[in-house]
């Protein structure tokens, strides 16, 4: 019975760690008064990242998505200027479950175990500014858990940028 319980607890921990590791969070917001139909060109204003290798990756991924929407990149003076920033932070998650191999008892005598998982989370924030008014017209962020494998991070990043621009440009209001 103890072995079955231990196997069940182990499987729950692995499942909990796996589901927290593959969560992608994408958020967007935009100026409801902006007329996105008049924007056809864009220029890069800046890209801030700790790792210089990611500057071109960020630009290329965003360029692919905007090109697919019919927008054209120009060196300077586009209808829209783009600024992107990459932020990395440590995130802790506490996974609690009942029972286990060597559980301890709280003051009421019920046993539970827990695991604290620390992981790096990378977030890309992309902002589009109207060059005429200098106002922010669109902002999106994509966050995902980082792996120690570069290929996996690049694949997750590219998927996140695709999701970021999935419903872009916003539909005109009625």
For each residue, the residues with C-beta under 8 A, 3 or more apart:
1: 4 5
2: 5 6 101
3: 6 7
4: 1 7 8
5: 1 2 8 9 99 100 101
6: 2 3 9 10 100 101
7: 3 4 10 11
8: 4 5 11 12 99
9: 5 6 12 13 97 99 100 101 113
10: 6 7 13 14
11: 7 8 14 15
12: 8 9 15 16 97
13: 9 10 16 17 95 97 115
14: 10 11 17 18
15: 11 12 18 19
16: 12 13 19 20 95 97 115
17: 13 14 20 21 95 115 117
18: 14 15 21 22
19: 15 16 22 23
20: 16 17 23 93 95 117 119 145
21: 17 18 119 145
22: 18 19 145
23: 19 20 144 145
24: 142 143 144 156 159 160 163
25: 141 142 143 144
26: 140 141 142 143 160 163 164
27: 140 141
28: 138 139 140 141 164 167 168
29: 138 139 140
30: 34 36 137 138 139 170
31: 34 135 136 137 138
32: 173
33:
34: 30 31 130 135 137 138 170
35: 38 39 172
36: 30 39 137 138 169 170 172
37: 169 172
38: 35 79
39: 35 36 42 71 79 80 130 137 169
40: 70 71 72 79
41: 71 72 73 74 77 78 79 80
42: 39 66 71 72 73 74 78 79 80 81 82 128
43: 73 74 75 76 77 78 80 81 82 131
44: 47 59 73 81 82
45: 81 82 83 129
46: 83 84
47: 44 55 58 59 83 84 85 86
48: 84 85 86
49: 52 54 55 58 85 86
50: 54 86 88
51: 54 86
52: 49 55
53: 56 57
54: 49 50 51 57 58 86
55: 47 49 52 58 59
56: 53 59 60
57: 53 54 60 61 154 157
58: 47 49 54 55 61 62 84 86 124 161
59: 44 47 55 56 62 63 84
60: 56 57 63 64
61: 57 58 64 65 157 158 161
62: 58 59 65 66 82 84 126 161 165
63: 59 60 66 67 73
64: 60 61 67 68 161
65: 61 62 68 69 161 162 164 165 168
66: 42 62 63 69 71 73 165
67: 63 64 70 71 72 73
68: 64 65 165
69: 65 66 165 168 169
70: 40 67
71: 39 40 41 42 66 67 80
72: 40 41 42 67
73: 41 42 43 44 63 66 67 78
74: 41 42 43 77 78
75: 43
76: 43
77: 41 43 74 131
78: 41 42 43 73 74 81 131
79: 38 39 40 41 42 130 131 132
80: 39 41 42 43 71 128 129 130 131 137
81: 42 43 44 45 78 128 129 131
82: 42 43 44 45 62 126 127 128 129
83: 45 46 47 126 127 129
84: 46 47 48 58 59 62 124 125 126 127
85: 47 48 49 124 125
86: 47 48 49 50 51 54 58 122 123 124 125
87: 122 123 124 125
88: 50 120 121 122 123 146
89: 120 121 123
90: 118 119 120 121
91: 118 119 120 121 145
92: 116 117 118 119
93: 20 116 117 119
94: 114 115 116 117
95: 13 16 17 20 114 115 116 117
96: 112 113 114
97: 9 12 13 16 100 112 113 114
98: 110 111 112 113
99: 5 8 9 103 111 112 113
100: 5 6 9 97 103 111 112 113
101: 2 5 6 9
102:
103: 99 100 111 112 113
104: 111
105: 108 109 110 111
106: 109 110 112
107:
108: 105
109: 105 106
110: 98 105 106
111: 98 99 100 103 104 105
112: 96 97 98 99 100 103 106
113: 9 96 97 98 99 100 103
114: 94 95 96 97
115: 13 16 17 94 95
116: 92 93 94 95
117: 17 20 92 93 94 95
118: 90 91 92
119: 20 21 90 91 92 93 145 146
120: 88 89 90 91 145 146
121: 88 89 90 91 143 144 145 146
122: 86 87 88 143 144 145 146 153 157
123: 86 87 88 89 141 142 143
124: 58 84 85 86 87 141 142 143 157 160 161 164
125: 84 85 86 87 139 140 141
126: 62 82 83 84 139 140 141 164
127: 82 83 84 136 138 139
128: 42 80 81 82 136 137 138 139
129: 45 80 81 82 83 134 135 136 137
130: 34 39 79 80 133 134 135 137
131: 43 77 78 79 80 81 134
132: 79
133: 130
134: 129 130 131
135: 31 34 129 130
136: 31 127 128 129 139
137: 30 31 34 36 39 80 128 129 130
138: 28 29 30 31 34 36 127 128 168 169 170
139: 28 29 30 125 126 127 128 136
140: 26 27 28 29 125 126 164 165 168
141: 25 26 27 28 123 124 125 126 164
142: 24 25 26 123 124 157 160 161 163 164
143: 24 25 26 121 122 123 124 160
144: 23 24 25 121 122 156 157 160
145: 20 21 22 23 91 119 120 121 122
146: 88 119 120 121 122 153
147: 152 153 156
148:
149: 152 153
150: 153 154
151: 154 155
152: 147 149 155 156
153: 122 146 147 149 150 156 157
154: 57 150 151 157 158
155: 151 152 158 159
156: 24 144 147 152 153 159 160
157: 57 61 122 124 142 144 153 154 160 161
158: 61 154 155 161 162
159: 24 155 156 162 163
160: 24 26 124 142 143 144 156 157 163 164
161: 58 61 62 64 65 124 142 157 158 164 165
162: 65 158 159 165 166
163: 24 26 142 159 160 166
164: 26 28 65 124 126 140 141 142 160 161 168
165: 62 65 66 68 69 140 161 162 168
166: 162 163
167: 28 170
168: 28 65 69 138 140 164 165
169: 36 37 39 69 138
170: 30 34 36 138 167
171:
172: 35 36 37
173: 32
174:
